[in-house]
């Protein structure tokens, strides 16, 4: 049961709901703005959103790194997808399972969204309790496909790390196994993967697209069932 204070909507939520209200009316007037503010406050108070951890800090240098690398990934991946579409022959794809290091719902959702915005990868499912993202990956090579998919997992984890270094507190960084600061790479992502077991993070590596039988056999061996819980020192995901 929420208290009255907990039901009061934030300024951000009231602001964007008011903006949507004015946009739907198609005219910026004092009456529309006032009505939008009142309606937004009423909706937020009667139907409060669930509490979700968000931004706890802001590091300008880390944000510049995050934005710059994200823009580069969009451009480079777009070029690679275009070349794959023009290349003759069968284009193979795969579905991978990525275990994130953070226990933040905000980081989980944002990492999945940013990965989807990059051409060639789409988040097809997320598991909030375990912190797992399932991704569809485009243009997977037939030879060395496992190494390619493992490298893609590291790319996603680096994306998560850049988010954490831009917006997470030092305690959240430490919880994810990273040292404080804005520099990406202070935490050993491959070492973290090995520490938590290759089987856990290579589950659901499945290739599609009519290739040889080797990827399919590997997928059957790994399995695709999501884990029902994620263990860590001190308990699971809050």
JOPE-V175316 format. One record per backbone hydrogen bond with DSSP energy under -0.5 kcal/mol. CO is the residue of the C=O (numbers start at 1). NH is the residue of the N-H. If there is no record, write none. Layout:
BEGIN
CO;NH  CO;NH
END
This chain:
BEGIN
3;7  4;8  5;8  10;14  11;15  12;16  13;17  14;18  15;19  16;20  17;21  18;22  19;23  20;24  21;25  22;26  22;27  27;29  29;33  30;34  31;35  32;36  33;37  34;38  35;39  36;40  37;41  38;42  39;43  40;44  41;45  42;46  43;47  53;106  58;60  59;63  60;64  61;65  62;66  63;67  64;68  65;69  66;70  67;71  68;72  69;73  70;74  71;75  72;76  73;77  74;78  75;79  76;80  77;81  78;82  79;83  80;84  81;85  82;86  83;87  90;92  92;139  92;140  93;208  94;137  95;206  96;98  96;135  97;99  98;100  98;133  104;108  105;109  106;110  107;111  108;112  109;113  110;114  111;115  112;116  113;117  114;118  115;118  117;119  118;121  120;138  122;124  122;136  125;134  126;128  127;131  127;132  131;100  132;127  133;98  133;135  134;124  134;125  135;96  135;137  136;122  137;94  139;141  142;145  144;148  145;149  146;150  147;151  148;152  149;153  150;154  151;155  152;156  153;157  154;158  155;159  156;160  157;161  158;162  159;163  160;164  161;165  162;166  163;167  164;168  166;59  167;56  167;57  169;173  170;174  171;175  172;176  173;178  174;177  183;186  187;189  188;192  189;193  190;194  191;195  192;196  194;197  197;201  198;202  199;203  202;205  203;97  204;206  206;95  208;93  212;216  213;217  214;218  215;219  216;220  217;221  218;222  219;223  223;204  232;235
END
